[in-house]
Amino acid sequence: MILTKRQPVSAGEMITEEFMAPQEITQVQLAAAMGVSRKTVNELCTGKRAITVDTALMLAKVFGNTAHFWLNLQQRNDLWEALHSPKRMDRINRARPIGKQ
């Protein structure tokens, strides 16, 4: 996986800009199609909620793509966030291979 200094497109931005906007789908319509609350869709779109396996499967069914697409998008963002957070990197850098002291 190639990680850049620029943050990858968020799942919420992808949902909103690449799927909802071109099809003129509202959050209410997406929520109904997914079988979830409008609040859940709003939290996905605003980045307050991460894509879970269940969510990825629902989005794939609704938009006709794959769960892997959504999970990979989430994973790229999760990795970028971890690698660009000094506090998290400090904790990660303290990890050592087992048996090599």
C-alpha positions in Angstrom: 0.0 0.0 0.0 1.4 3.4 -1.0 0.8 6.1 1.6 1.3 9.7 0.8 1.6 12.9 2.8 -1.8 13.9 1.5 -4.7 12.4 3.4 -6.7 9.9 1.3 -10.3 10.6 0.4 -12.5 9.8 3.3 -15.3 7.3 3.1 -17.8 10.1 3.9 -16.5 12.2 1.1 -16.6 9.3 -1.3 -20.2 8.5 -0.4 -21.3 12.1 -0.7 -19.3 13.3 -3.7 -19.0 10.2 -5.9 -22.2 8.3 -5.1 -24.9 10.5 -3.6 -24.4 13.7 -5.5 -24.2 12.3 -9.0 -27.3 10.2 -8.4 -29.1 13.0 -6.5 -29.6 10.8 -3.5 -30.4 12.3 -0.1 -29.2 11.0 3.2 -32.8 10.0 4.0 -33.0 8.0 0.7 -29.7 6.3 1.4 -30.7 5.5 5.0 -33.9 3.9 3.7 -32.0 1.9 1.1 -29.5 0.7 3.6 -32.1 0.0 6.3 -30.4 2.2 8.9 -31.2 5.5 10.5 -30.6 8.9 8.9 -28.3 9.7 11.8 -26.1 6.7 10.9 -25.8 7.9 7.3 -25.1 11.5 8.4 -22.3 10.2 10.7 -20.8 8.2 7.8 -21.0 11.2 5.5 -19.4 13.6 8.1 -16.7 11.2 9.1 -18.0 10.7 12.6 -18.6 6.9 12.0 -16.2 4.5 10.4 -17.1 1.9 7.8 -17.6 -1.5 9.4 -17.9 -4.8 7.7 -21.7 -4.7 7.9 -21.7 -1.1 6.6 -19.4 -2.0 3.8 -21.7 -4.9 2.8 -24.7 -2.6 2.8 -23.0 0.1 0.8 -21.8 -2.4 -1.7 -25.3 -3.7 -2.2 -26.8 -0.3 -2.5 -24.2 1.2 -4.9 -23.4 -2.0 -6.8 -19.7 -2.3 -6.0 -17.8 -4.4 -3.4 -17.4 -4.5 0.3 -13.7 -4.5 -0.3 -13.9 -1.1 -2.0 -15.4 0.4 1.2 -13.1 -1.5 3.6 -10.0 -0.6 1.7 -11.1 3.1 1.7 -11.5 2.9 5.5 -8.2 1.0 6.0 -6.3 3.6 4.0 -7.7 6.4 6.1 -7.1 4.5 9.4 -3.4 3.9 8.4 -2.9 7.5 7.3 -4.4 8.7 10.6 -2.2 6.5 12.7 1.0 7.3 10.8 0.3 11.1 10.9 -0.5 11.3 14.6 2.6 12.0 16.8 0.9 10.6 19.9 -0.1 7.3 18.1 3.3 7.0 16.4 5.1 7.4 19.7 3.1 4.5 21.1 3.6 2.4 17.9 7.4 3.1 17.9 7.7 1.7 21.4 6.7 -1.8 20.1 9.6 -4.2 19.6 9.8 -7.6 17.9 9.5 -10.6 20.3 12.9 -12.1 21.2 14.9 -9.1 20.0 15.8 -7.0 23.0 
